[in-house]
Amino acid sequence: MMQTNAGVGSASAISVYDTTLRDGAQREGLALSIEDKLHIARRLDALGIPFIEGGWPGANPKDVQFFWQLQEQPLKQAEIVAFCSTRRPGKVAAEDPMLQPILSAGTRWVTLFGKSWDLHVTAGLHTTLAENLAMISDTITFLRSQGRRIIYDAEHWFDGYKANPDYALQTLAAALAAGAEWLVFCDTNGGTLPHEITAIVQQIQNWLLTQNCDRLPQLGIHTHNDGGTAVANALAAVMAGATMVQGTINGYGERCGNADLCSVIPNLQLKLGRPCIPPEQIASLTETSRFVSEVVNLAPDDHAPFVGRSAFAHKGGIHVSAVERNPLTYEHIVPEQVGNCRRIVVSDQAGLSNVISKARSFGIVLEKQDPVARQLLERLKELERQGYQFEAAEASFELLVREALGRRPHYFRLQGFKVQCDGPKGPVFDHRLSGSDPWGTHSLATVKVTVNDQDILEAAEGNGPVAALDQALRKALLNFYPAIADFQLSDYKVRILDSTAGTAAITRVLVESGDGRSRWTTLGVSANIIEASYQAVVEGLEYGLMMLEEPVPVALTAPSP
């Protein structure tokens, strides 16, 4: 594992440029409020990102207000950057109203994009190749005259260079002569491969040496992931001489997304020795990734490199046994370097090492010679054969371990439950045409439970049978366990396990619960979907209550019969 002690200001440092707030927000289904953008910008600032692209001032009122608010409360260390295009064809930059909001944004840096591909000039802008060069030069000259420093994004650079290299180089020359300090090569369509990136970036460096420049510009890379190579392309460009990488947190972006900075940063900083952010901040990368996913209301990618929940998860028994001896056997970095952690997954592929290691994460110490460890393994495999899947429901597995040890708390006993749903009001197809709900909006659940030798009977309505059952349980238990009021059912998933059985199929239900501080997942399995849901909901309540208790010493062996 290669690391560096060099600071971000060293000659070999890479300037990371985050465009989550602009390019990332173009992802389908992603929308950011002003508050969302401010929250993300401040978190990126705390991470140590040098450049944060805030949006296109003037493109919408939200971006204008965003830049105004940052003028009143500036970031601590990051440069906030305004983004815009070159002036319109046939206009003068100083008179183009599009550029006035860019100046009003008050940023020191402006990222300007211009056309590199002759196809886009003629077919997209409907202008001449000469006018496009004038647009680039005039816009940069004007912005420079207003005291702005320029990052020039050469849009569709690689496609343009491959189609007409002479003209593509003329666009760079125009930007350079007008005063651009950075030339950033954009793989806008996302289809270029790493070996092409390397070759073209090296060719541009050789070309720059032939120009009569007072100073050589710095080079950057902006990649999209349509070919699945955005991160690899960014790294290839750095290896070829680029010193700026543009990307987004979690790889958000239009179509297939942008280069994921959560992969780019650790690869550069931990493996290539090219510092990107302060070394003490890289351990907050996982937290930042999850924070941004929470703000944009998208589920985190559990399998994302470095920061995903499964990035350092070990499932196979042989793997677990090896990792227990030496993590380097199956981990390319130490998880804590990026703020992640090792997880041992339990499944039907598990061995004793999985069970023992997983139990240890619950604060339970088992030894291989303990009979309870072998019993747990056999019970695990039998339950997985029936359809249980504990790798996705670790709270249920902890309850199973504590049950085997005789240390599982039981807060109530179910005496029975009944769920009633309203029938359709009229033919279903009539309601499909009208858009109304033929089933109404209510289900009724009745539960009878025993708590502290007291029988409680409660009923509740909900917008479905599971919601009604959950509400009835809460009503029955709330007087005994007020903390349940803070528990929220945040996710509910149903999986049919044997589809050939039709409506008689075995169903697995996963329920994710939380209390505002942590989340846990429980499961239930049954041929009756309501029964499976009840199992998962009950275990979710039990686990949440158990987590609120003071830790109880757990026996190392099973209790005597």
C-alpha positions in Angstrom: 0.0 0.0 0.0 1.5 3.3 -1.1 0.9 6.5 0.9 2.4 9.9 0.9 3.1 12.5 3.6 3.2 15.3 1.1 0.8 18.1 1.7 -1.9 19.2 -0.7 0.1 22.2 -1.7 3.1 20.2 -2.9 4.2 20.2 -6.6 2.7 16.7 -7.1 -0.7 17.6 -5.7 -3.9 17.1 -7.7 -6.5 19.9 -7.7 -9.9 18.2 -7.2 -12.8 20.0 -8.7 -16.2 19.0 -7.5 -19.2 19.5 -9.8 -21.8 17.6 -7.8 -23.9 20.8 -7.5 -24.1 21.4 -11.2 -23.2 18.3 -13.3 -24.2 15.9 -10.6 -27.6 17.5 -10.3 -28.3 16.6 -13.9 -28.8 13.0 -12.8 -32.3 11.8 -13.6 -34.4 11.9 -10.5 -32.1 14.1 -8.5 -33.2 17.6 -7.5 -31.5 20.0 -5.1 -33.0 22.9 -3.1 -30.9 25.9 -2.2 -30.5 24.5 1.3 -29.4 21.2 -0.1 -26.7 22.9 -2.2 -25.5 24.9 0.7 -25.3 21.8 3.0 -23.3 19.9 0.4 -21.0 22.8 -0.4 -20.1 23.2 3.3 -19.5 19.5 3.7 -17.2 19.4 0.6 -15.4 22.5 2.0 -14.8 20.6 5.3 -13.5 17.6 3.3 -10.9 19.9 1.8 -12.0 20.0 -1.8 -10.1 22.9 -3.5 -12.7 23.8 -6.2 -16.5 23.5 -5.9 -18.6 24.3 -8.9 -21.8 25.9 -7.6 -23.9 26.1 -10.8 -24.7 28.4 -13.7 -25.7 31.8 -12.3 -28.6 33.2 -14.3 -29.7 29.8 -15.6 -32.3 29.7 -12.8 -33.2 31.8 -9.7 -32.0 29.1 -7.4 -28.4 29.2 -8.5 -28.4 33.0 -8.3 -29.6 32.9 -4.7 -27.0 30.1 -3.9 -24.1 32.3 -5.0 -25.6 35.3 -3.1 -25.8 33.4 0.1 -22.2 32.2 -0.2 -21.1 35.8 -0.6 -22.7 36.5 2.8 -21.3 33.4 4.4 -18.2 32.3 2.4 -16.7 28.8 2.5 -13.7 28.3 4.8 -11.1 27.1 2.2 -12.6 26.1 -1.1 -12.9 28.2 -4.1 -16.5 28.4 -5.2 -16.7 28.5 -9.0 -19.3 29.8 -11.4 -20.0 27.9 -14.6 -21.1 29.3 -18.0 -20.7 28.9 -21.8 -19.0 31.2 -24.3 -21.0 34.2 -25.6 -23.7 33.6 -28.2 -22.8 33.7 -31.9 -22.8 37.2 -33.4 -22.7 39.0 -30.1 -20.0 40.9 -28.2 -19.2 39.3 -24.8 -19.3 42.7 -23.0 -22.9 43.2 -24.2 -24.2 39.6 -23.8 -26.7 39.6 -20.9 -25.9 36.0 -20.2 -22.6 36.9 -18.7 -23.8 39.6 -16.3 -25.1 37.1 -13.7 -21.7 35.4 -13.9 -20.0 38.5 -12.7 -22.7 39.2 -10.1 -22.0 35.8 -8.6 -18.8 37.4 -7.3 -16.5 34.3 -7.7 -12.8 34.6 -8.3 -12.8 31.7 -10.7 -15.1 31.0 -13.6 -15.3 27.8 -15.6 -16.1 28.5 -19.2 -17.0 25.7 -21.6 -16.5 26.0 -25.4 -17.0 23.8 -28.4 -14.0 21.6 -29.5 -15.8 19.4 -32.0 -16.5 21.0 -35.4 -19.7 18.9 -35.6 -21.1 20.8 -32.6 -20.1 24.1 -34.0 -21.9 23.7 -37.3 -24.8 21.4 -36.2 -25.3 22.6 -32.7 -24.4 26.3 -32.7 -25.3 26.8 -36.4 -22.3 29.0 -36.8 -18.9 29.0 -38.5 -15.7 27.5 -37.2 -14.1 31.0 -37.2 -16.9 32.5 -35.1 -16.6 29.7 -32.5 -12.9 30.6 -32.1 -13.9 34.3 -31.7 -16.6 33.3 -29.1 -13.9 31.5 -27.0 -11.4 34.3 -27.2 -13.8 37.2 -26.7 -15.5 35.6 -23.7 -12.3 34.8 -21.9 -10.8 38.2 -22.7 -13.9 39.9 -21.3 -14.1 37.8 -18.1 -10.3 38.4 -17.6 -10.8 42.1 -17.9 -13.3 41.9 -15.0 -10.7 40.3 -12.8 -11.9 36.7 -13.2 -9.5 33.7 -13.5 -10.5 31.2 -16.1 -10.8 27.4 -16.2 -11.5 26.5 -19.8 -13.5 23.3 -20.2 -13.0 21.9 -23.7 -16.3 20.3 -24.3 -16.4 17.0 -26.4 -12.6 17.4 -26.5 -11.7 13.8 -27.3 -14.4 13.2 -29.9 -13.5 16.6 -31.5 -9.8 15.9 -31.5 -10.2 12.5 -33.1 -12.6 14.0 -35.8 -10.6 17.1 -36.6 -7.4 17.5 -34.6 -6.2 20.7 -36.3 -9.4 22.6 -35.5 -9.6 21.2 -31.9 -6.1 22.5 -31.3 -7.1 25.9 -32.6 -9.8 26.1 -29.9 -7.2 25.4 -27.2 -4.9 28.0 -28.7 -7.7 30.6 -28.7 -8.4 29.9 -25.0 -4.8 30.0 -24.1 -4.0 33.2 -25.9 -7.0 34.9 -24.2 -5.7 34.1 -20.7 -7.2 30.7 -19.6 -5.1 29.2 -16.8 -6.5 25.7 -17.0 -7.3 23.6 -20.1 -9.6 20.8 -19.0 -10.3 18.0 -21.5 -13.9 16.8 -21.3 -15.0 13.3 -22.4 -18.5 14.6 -22.6 -20.1 11.6 -24.3 -18.2 9.2 -22.0 -17.1 6.8 -24.6 -13.3 7.3 -24.7 -11.1 4.5 -23.4 -8.1 4.9 -21.1 -5.4 4.2 -23.6 -6.9 6.9 -25.9 -7.0 9.4 -23.0 -3.3 8.7 -22.3 -2.2 9.1 -25.9 -4.2 12.3 -26.5 -3.2 14.1 -23.3 0.5 13.3 -24.0 0.1 14.6 -27.6 -1.4 17.9 -26.3 1.5 18.3 -23.9 3.9 17.9 -26.8 1.9 20.4 -28.8 2.0 23.0 -26.0 5.8 22.9 -26.0 5.7 24.1 -29.6 3.6 27.1 -28.7 5.2 30.5 -27.9 3.6 30.8 -24.5 4.7 33.1 -21.7 3.5 30.3 -19.4 2.2 26.8 -19.9 -1.3 26.2 -18.8 -2.2 23.5 -16.3 -4.2 20.5 -17.7 -7.3 18.9 -16.3 -9.7 16.0 -17.1 -13.5 15.8 -16.9 -14.9 12.3 -17.7 -18.3 10.7 -17.9 -19.1 7.1 -17.3 -21.0 6.0 -20.3 -18.4 3.4 -21.1 -17.9 2.5 -17.5 -14.4 3.9 -17.5 -14.8 7.4 -16.0 -12.5 6.8 -13.0 -10.0 4.8 -15.0 -9.9 7.6 -17.6 -9.4 10.3 -14.9 -6.5 8.3 -13.5 -5.0 7.8 -17.0 -5.1 11.5 -17.6 -3.3 12.2 -14.3 -0.6 9.6 -15.2 -0.2 11.4 -18.5 0.3 14.8 -16.9 -3.1 16.3 -15.9 -3.2 18.0 -12.5 -6.9 18.7 -12.1 -9.6 16.1 -11.9 -13.3 17.1 -12.2 -15.9 14.7 -10.9 -18.8 14.3 -8.5 -19.5 12.7 -5.1 -20.9 9.2 -5.7 -20.5 9.6 -9.4 -23.8 11.4 -9.8 -24.4 12.9 -13.2 -26.4 12.8 -16.4 -27.0 9.5 -18.1 -24.5 7.1 -16.5 -22.8 9.7 -14.3 -19.4 11.3 -13.9 -16.1 10.2 -12.5 -16.8 9.3 -8.8 -14.5 11.4 -6.6 -15.0 8.8 -3.8 -12.9 6.5 -5.9 -10.7 9.0 -7.6 -9.4 10.6 -4.4 -8.3 7.5 -2.6 -6.8 6.0 -5.7 -4.7 9.1 -6.3 -3.9 9.9 -2.7 -3.4 6.5 -1.1 -2.1 4.5 -4.1 -0.4 7.0 -6.4 1.0 9.3 -3.8 -0.7 12.3 -5.4 -2.4 14.3 -2.5 -5.8 15.7 -3.2 -7.2 16.7 0.2 -5.6 17.1 3.6 -4.5 13.7 4.9 -6.4 14.1 8.1 -9.6 14.5 6.1 -9.6 11.4 3.9 -10.9 9.3 6.7 -14.2 11.4 6.4 -14.7 10.3 2.8 -17.2 7.6 3.6 -19.2 9.8 5.9 -19.2 12.5 3.2 -20.4 10.1 0.6 -23.3 9.0 2.8 -24.1 12.5 3.8 -24.5 13.6 0.2 -26.6 10.5 -0.7 -28.9 11.4 2.3 -29.2 15.1 1.2 -30.1 14.2 -2.4 -32.5 11.4 -1.1 -30.8 8.6 -3.0 -30.0 5.3 -1.4 -26.2 4.8 -1.0 -24.6 2.3 -3.3 -23.7 -0.5 -1.0 -21.2 -1.9 -3.5 -19.4 1.4 -4.3 -15.6 1.0 -4.1 -14.0 2.4 -1.0 -17.1 3.9 0.6 -19.8 1.3 0.0 -21.2 -0.7 2.9 -20.0 -3.9 1.2 -16.6 -2.5 0.0 -14.9 -4.4 2.9 -17.5 -7.1 3.5 -16.4 -10.7 3.6 -18.9 -13.6 3.1 -17.0 -16.7 2.1 -15.7 -18.8 5.0 -12.2 -19.1 3.7 -12.0 -15.4 3.1 -13.2 -14.6 6.6 -10.7 -17.0 8.1 -7.8 -15.5 6.2 -8.9 -11.9 6.9 -9.0 -12.7 10.6 -5.4 -13.7 10.4 -4.2 -10.9 8.1 -6.6 -8.4 6.5 -4.2 -7.9 3.6 -5.2 -11.3 2.3 -8.5 -9.9 0.9 -8.4 -6.1 1.4 -6.5 -3.7 -0.8 -6.4 -0.9 1.8 -7.2 -0.6 5.5 -10.9 0.3 5.5 -10.5 3.0 8.3 -8.2 5.0 5.9 -11.3 6.2 4.1 -13.6 6.0 7.1 -15.2 2.7 6.3 -15.1 -0.5 8.3 -14.7 -4.3 7.8 -17.9 -6.3 7.9 -18.3 -10.1 8.2 -21.4 -11.3 6.4 -23.3 -14.4 7.5 -25.0 -16.6 4.9 -25.3 -20.2 3.8 -21.7 -19.9 2.6 -20.5 -19.1 6.1 -18.1 -21.1 8.2 -17.4 -21.0 11.9 -15.1 -18.0 11.3 -18.0 -15.9 10.0 -20.2 -16.7 12.9 -17.5 -16.1 15.5 -16.4 -12.9 13.9 -19.9 -11.6 13.4 -20.8 -12.4 17.1 -17.7 -10.5 18.2 -19.0 -7.4 16.4 -22.1 -7.7 18.7 -19.8 -7.8 21.8 -20.2 -11.6 22.1 -17.1 -13.7 22.4 -17.4 -17.3 21.1 -14.6 -19.8 20.6 -14.5 -22.5 17.9 -14.7 -25.2 20.5 -18.0 -23.8 21.9 -20.9 -26.1 21.1 -23.1 -23.0 20.6 -20.9 -21.8 17.8 -21.5 -25.0 15.8 -25.2 -25.0 16.7 -25.5 -21.4 15.4 -23.8 -22.3 12.2 -26.1 -25.3 11.6 -29.2 -23.2 12.5 -28.0 -20.4 10.2 -27.7 -22.8 7.2 -31.1 -24.4 8.0 -32.8 -21.0 8.2 -31.2 -19.8 4.9 -32.4 -23.0 3.3 -35.9 -22.0 4.3 -35.5 -18.5 2.8 -34.0 -16.4 5.5 -31.1 -14.2 4.4 -29.2 -12.7 7.3 -26.5 -10.9 5.3 -29.2 -8.3 4.6 -30.7 -8.3 8.1 -27.9 -8.2 10.7 -30.3 -7.1 13.5 -32.2 -10.4 13.1 -29.0 -12.3 13.2 -27.9 -10.7 16.4 -31.2 -11.6 17.9 -30.7 -15.2 16.7 -27.3 -15.3 18.4 -28.6 -14.0 21.7 -31.5 -16.5 21.5 -29.0 -19.3 21.2 -27.2 -18.0 24.2 -30.4 -17.6 26.2 -29.8 -13.8 26.4 -32.4 -12.5 24.0 -34.7 -10.1 25.7 -38.5 -10.7 25.2 -40.5 -7.6 25.8 -43.9 -9.0 24.9 -45.7 -12.1 23.8 -48.1 -12.2 20.9 -51.4 -13.8 21.7 -52.9 -13.3 18.2 -53.6 -10.8 15.5 -56.1 -10.2 12.8 -55.9 -7.9 9.7 -58.9 -6.8 7.7 -58.7 -4.9 4.4 -61.5 -3.1 2.6 -62.7 -4.8 -0.6 -62.9 -3.0 -3.9 -65.7 -0.5 -4.4 -66.8 -1.3 -7.9 -65.0 -3.0 -10.8 -61.3 -2.5 -10.7 -61.0 -1.6 -14.4 -63.3 1.4 -13.8 -61.0 2.8 -11.2 -57.9 2.3 -13.3 -59.5 4.5 -15.9 -60.5 7.2 -13.4 -57.3 7.0 -11.4 -59.0 6.4 -8.1 -58.2 3.6 -5.5 -60.7 0.8 -5.7 -59.5 -0.6 -2.4 -60.0 2.5 -0.4 -57.3 3.8 1.9 -57.7 1.8 5.1 -56.8 -1.6 6.5 -57.7 -2.5 10.1 -55.4 -4.6 12.3 -56.2 -6.0 15.8 -53.5 -7.4 18.0 -53.4 -9.0 21.4 -50.1 -9.1 23.3 -49.0 -9.8 26.8 -46.6 -7.4 28.6 -45.6 -8.0 32.2 -48.4 -10.5 32.6 -50.9 -8.0 31.4 -53.0 -8.7 28.3 -53.5 -5.8 26.0 -55.9 -5.7 23.0 -55.6 -2.9 20.5 -56.8 -2.0 17.0 -55.5 0.5 14.5 -56.1 1.6 10.9 -53.4 2.1 8.3 -53.1 2.7 4.6 -52.2 -1.0 4.2 -52.2 -4.2 6.2 -48.5 -3.8 7.3 -49.0 -0.2 8.3 -52.1 -1.1 10.3 -50.4 -4.0 12.1 -47.4 -1.7 12.9 -49.7 1.0 14.3 -51.7 -1.5 16.4 -48.5 -3.0 17.9 -47.3 0.5 18.8 -50.5 1.4 20.5 -50.4 -1.8 22.5 -46.8 -1.3 23.6 -46.3 2.5 23.9 -47.4 2.8 27.5 -44.9 0.2 28.5 -42.1 1.3 26.2 -42.4 5.1 25.4 -39.2 5.0 23.3 -41.1 3.2 20.6 -42.6 6.6 19.6 -39.1 7.4 18.1 -38.9 4.3 16.0 -39.7 4.8 12.4 -40.2 2.1 9.7 -38.0 3.6 6.9 -38.1 0.8 4.3 -40.1 -2.3 3.5 -39.1 -4.8 0.8 -40.8 -8.0 -0.3 -39.2 -10.9 -2.2 -41.0 -13.9 -3.7 -38.6 -16.9 -3.2 -40.3 -19.6 -5.3 -42.1 -17.9 -8.1 -43.4 -21.1 -9.6 -45.7 -21.6 -6.6 -47.8 -18.5 -7.6 -49.8 -16.9 -4.8 -48.7 -19.8 -2.4 -45.0 -18.8 -2.8 -42.7 -18.3 0.2 -42.2 -14.6 0.9 -39.3 -12.9 2.5 -39.9 -9.5 4.0 -37.1 -7.0 4.9 -37.9 -4.1 7.2 -35.5 -1.3 7.9 -36.2 0.7 11.1 -34.5 3.7 12.7 -34.6 6.1 15.6 -33.0 9.1 14.0 -29.5 8.1 15.2 -29.1 4.6 13.7 -30.8 2.1 11.4 -31.3 -1.6 11.6 -32.8 -4.3 9.4 -34.9 -7.3 10.4 -36.6 -10.0 8.3 -39.4 -12.5 8.3 -40.2 -15.5 6.1 -43.5 -17.2 5.6 -46.0 -18.4 2.9 -48.3 -15.7 4.4 -47.0 -12.2 3.6 -48.7 -10.7 6.6 -47.1 -13.3 8.9 -43.6 -12.6 7.3 -44.2 -8.8 7.7 -45.3 -9.3 11.4 -42.1 -11.2 12.1 -39.9 -8.5 10.6 -41.8 -5.6 12.3 -41.7 -7.3 15.7 -38.0 -8.0 15.6 -37.5 -4.4 14.5 -39.2 -3.2 17.7 -37.4 -5.7 19.8 -34.0 -4.8 18.5 -34.6 -1.1 18.9 -35.6 -1.6 22.5 -32.6 -3.9 23.1 -30.2 -1.2 21.8 -31.6 1.3 24.4 -30.8 -1.0 27.3 -27.6 -0.9 29.3 -25.1 -3.6 28.0 -25.6 -7.0 29.6 -22.7 -9.4 30.0 -23.3 -12.3 27.6 -22.5 -15.9 28.4 -19.7 -17.5 26.4 -21.5 -20.8 26.1 -25.1 -21.9 25.7 -27.1 -22.2 28.9 -27.5 -25.6 30.6 -30.6 -27.4 29.4 
